Amino acid sequence: MSMDEKYCKKIEQNAGFKRFFTESQLAEICHMFRVRKLSKGEFLFREGDPGDSLAFLVSGRLEIKKQTEFPGKYFVLAMFNPGAFIGEMAIAGTSGHHRSVTVTAIEDSTVAILTPADFDKLLSTYPGPSVRLLRAMLKIVSQRLRGANERLATIF
C-alpha cells in the first residue's frame, strides 16, 4: 500500500520527520514510503530474512528479539514505540545481508517502509535534511550499542 495523506501526516507527527524536513518536503517525499499494517503477533521480519528495507514505526509497539541457541527460544532485546526506526542496516550499503533479529508487533502497528534505493533518492533530493536524519539515527544506533555493551558487561 503506498502512502496516502493520512499516513503522511502520521509519519510527520509520530515518526519524527518534522524535525528534519519541512511540510512541503514531506509532501514531496511521502510517495517514497510504503505503509505496512501489522496485527498483534505479526512479524515485520524474521531473523535471516533479506535485509531489504528500513522501517519507521508510525503507531503501535514492536518487540525486537534474537534467536537463542535453543530452537524456538528468543531473547528480547528491546521494545520500540512510535518514532523508532528498525532495519537501519539495510541502508548501510551492505547489500546481500540478512536480518539479525526478529521484529514482532506486540499490538496492532503501522510502519512506513523505505527501500535503500528510495533512501538514496531522499539523500540526493534533500541532502541537508537527510544528513540531519542520518546523524540522529547514528546517535540512536550508538545509544543502542552502548546499552547492549552495558548489558553484556553485567553478564561477564
Kinemage of the C-alpha trace (Angstrom):
@kinemage 1
@onewidth
@group {chain A} dominant
@subgroup {mainchain}
@vectorlist {calphas} color= white
{ca met a 1} P 0.000 0.000 0.000
{ca ser a 2} L 1.533 3.348 -0.929
{ca met a 3} L 1.446 6.292 1.392
{ca asp a 4} L -1.695 8.408 1.426
{ca glu a 5} L -2.140 11.831 3.000
{ca lys a 6} L -3.401 10.342 6.280
{ca tyr a 7} L -0.222 8.334 6.763
{ca cys a 8} L 1.970 11.193 5.576
{ca lys a 9} L 0.621 13.240 8.492
{ca lys a 10} L 1.139 10.331 10.895
{ca ile a 11} L 4.758 9.957 9.756
{ca glu a 12} L 5.295 13.667 10.119
{ca gln a 13} L 3.894 13.654 13.649
{ca asn a 14} L 4.785 10.229 15.038
{ca ala a 15} L 7.980 9.185 13.276
{ca gly a 16} L 9.772 12.434 13.998
{ca phe a 17} L 10.320 13.542 10.410
{ca lys a 18} L 9.087 17.067 11.036
{ca arg a 19} L 12.354 17.688 12.911
{ca phe a 20} L 14.262 17.208 9.661
{ca phe a 21} L 12.007 18.059 6.725
{ca thr a 22} L 9.628 20.915 6.017
{ca glu a 23} L 5.963 20.201 5.432
{ca ser a 24} L 6.345 20.768 1.685
{ca gln a 25} L 9.381 18.463 1.544
{ca leu a 26} L 7.452 15.773 3.411
{ca ala a 27} L 4.597 16.072 0.942
{ca glu a 28} L 7.086 15.539 -1.899
{ca ile a 29} L 8.889 12.556 -0.382
{ca cys a 30} L 5.864 10.804 1.077
{ca his a 31} L 5.422 8.696 -2.070
{ca met a 32} L 8.793 7.053 -1.375
{ca phe a 33} L 7.352 5.270 1.657
{ca arg a 34} L 5.194 2.171 1.681
{ca val a 35} L 2.715 1.583 4.512
{ca arg a 36} L 2.517 -1.769 6.203
{ca lys a 37} L -0.066 -2.546 8.857
{ca leu a 38} L 0.754 -5.298 11.317
{ca ser a 39} L -1.708 -7.129 13.533
{ca lys a 40} L -0.724 -8.035 17.074
{ca gly a 41} L 1.638 -11.019 16.877
{ca glu a 42} L 2.530 -10.478 13.207
{ca phe a 43} L 6.183 -10.390 12.157
{ca leu a 44} L 7.622 -7.325 10.447
{ca phe a 45} L 10.543 -9.569 9.575
{ca arg a 46} L 12.337 -12.611 10.950
{ca glu a 47} L 15.952 -13.253 11.692
{ca gly a 48} L 17.564 -14.498 8.463
{ca asp a 49} L 15.169 -12.667 6.105
{ca pro a 50} L 16.808 -10.479 3.444
{ca gly a 51} L 17.645 -7.002 4.777
{ca asp a 52} L 15.873 -5.013 2.074
{ca ser a 53} L 14.273 -2.035 3.840
{ca leu a 54} L 14.283 0.423 6.692
{ca ala a 55} L 11.058 0.883 8.674
{ca phe a 56} L 9.812 3.760 10.819
{ca leu a 57} L 7.249 2.899 13.477
{ca val a 58} L 4.253 5.190 12.996
{ca ser a 59} L 1.882 3.616 15.525
{ca gly a 60} L 1.784 0.642 17.861
{ca arg a 61} L 4.643 -1.206 19.565
{ca leu a 62} L 7.243 -3.652 18.305
{ca glu a 63} L 9.321 -6.274 20.090
{ca ile a 64} L 12.877 -6.910 18.892
{ca lys a 65} L 14.205 -10.366 19.724
{ca lys a 66} L 17.154 -12.604 18.937
{ca gln a 67} L 17.054 -16.371 18.463
{ca thr a 68} L 18.998 -18.235 21.177
{ca glu a 69} L 20.881 -21.485 20.767
{ca phe a 70} L 17.703 -23.273 21.843
{ca pro a 71} L 15.218 -23.733 18.957
{ca gly a 72} L 12.135 -21.551 19.352
{ca lys a 73} L 13.601 -19.612 22.289
{ca tyr a 74} L 14.287 -15.893 21.969
{ca phe a 75} L 15.993 -13.194 23.996
{ca val a 76} L 14.077 -9.892 23.949
{ca leu a 77} L 16.474 -7.075 23.078
{ca ala a 78} L 14.096 -4.122 23.024
{ca met a 79} L 10.556 -2.811 22.721
{ca phe a 80} L 10.012 0.094 20.342
{ca asn a 81} L 7.373 2.830 20.401
{ca pro a 82} L 6.265 5.237 17.647
{ca gly a 83} L 9.162 7.278 16.325
{ca ala a 84} L 11.596 4.345 16.394
{ca phe a 85} L 13.285 3.001 13.300
{ca ile a 86} L 14.079 -0.625 12.555
{ca gly a 87} L 16.252 -2.238 9.889
{ca glu a 88} L 18.857 0.504 9.627
{ca met a 89} L 21.493 -1.996 8.475
{ca ala a 90} L 19.594 -2.261 5.181
{ca ile a 91} L 20.598 1.287 4.213
{ca ala a 92} L 24.220 0.962 5.322
{ca gly a 93} L 25.342 -0.038 1.829
{ca thr a 94} L 25.831 -3.678 2.701
{ca ser a 95} L 23.650 -5.448 0.162
{ca gly a 96} L 23.102 -9.151 0.493
{ca his a 97} L 22.931 -9.126 4.272
{ca his a 98} L 20.180 -10.787 6.224
{ca arg a 99} L 18.153 -9.637 9.217
{ca ser a 100} L 19.942 -10.184 12.515
{ca val a 101} L 16.795 -10.063 14.666
{ca thr a 102} L 13.096 -10.880 14.588
{ca val a 103} L 10.630 -7.999 14.916
{ca thr a 104} L 7.078 -8.704 16.073
{ca ala a 105} L 4.117 -6.393 16.632
{ca ile a 106} L 3.062 -6.610 20.285
{ca glu a 107} L -0.039 -4.595 19.439
{ca asp a 108} L -1.605 -3.521 16.157
{ca ser a 109} L 1.047 -1.361 14.494
{ca thr a 110} L 1.777 0.653 11.368
{ca val a 111} L 5.203 1.136 9.829
{ca ala a 112} L 6.445 3.317 6.991
{ca ile a 113} L 8.933 1.365 4.887
{ca leu a 114} L 11.743 2.849 2.838
{ca thr a 115} L 13.946 0.815 0.480
{ca pro a 116} L 17.676 1.534 0.186
{ca ala a 117} L 17.095 2.882 -3.349
{ca asp a 118} L 14.444 5.308 -2.106
{ca phe a 119} L 16.672 6.300 0.803
{ca asp a 120} L 19.393 7.143 -1.746
{ca lys a 121} L 16.843 9.266 -3.660
{ca leu a 122} L 15.955 11.011 -0.421
{ca leu a 123} L 19.635 11.772 0.213
{ca ser a 124} L 20.185 13.155 -3.271
{ca thr a 125} L 16.959 15.185 -3.339
{ca tyr a 126} L 17.259 16.690 0.149
{ca pro a 127} L 20.863 16.249 1.287
{ca gly a 128} L 20.722 18.711 4.203
{ca pro a 129} L 17.663 17.286 5.986
{ca ser a 130} L 18.704 13.725 5.107
{ca val a 131} L 22.113 14.174 6.701
{ca arg a 132} L 20.452 15.552 9.846
{ca leu a 133} L 18.181 12.488 9.866
{ca leu a 134} L 21.180 10.171 9.421
{ca arg a 135} L 23.050 11.895 12.257
{ca ala a 136} L 20.045 11.467 14.551
{ca met a 137} L 19.788 7.798 13.529
{ca leu a 138} L 23.524 7.313 14.163
{ca lys a 139} L 23.127 8.812 17.622
{ca ile a 140} L 20.317 6.362 18.411
{ca val a 141} L 22.237 3.393 16.987
{ca ser a 142} L 25.204 4.434 19.162
{ca gln a 143} L 22.943 4.589 22.222
{ca arg a 144} L 21.573 1.142 21.411
{ca leu a 145} L 25.097 -0.242 21.046
{ca arg a 146} L 26.217 1.376 24.294
{ca gly a 147} L 23.213 -0.146 26.079
{ca ala a 148} L 23.990 -3.578 24.614
{ca asn a 149} L 27.599 -3.259 25.758
{ca glu a 150} L 26.473 -2.311 29.259
{ca arg a 151} L 24.126 -5.307 29.428
{ca leu a 152} L 26.893 -7.651 28.214
{ca ala a 153} L 29.311 -6.261 30.788
{ca thr a 154} L 26.910 -7.194 33.594
{ca ile a 155} L 26.879 -10.818 32.408
{ca phe a 156} L 30.654 -11.290 32.496
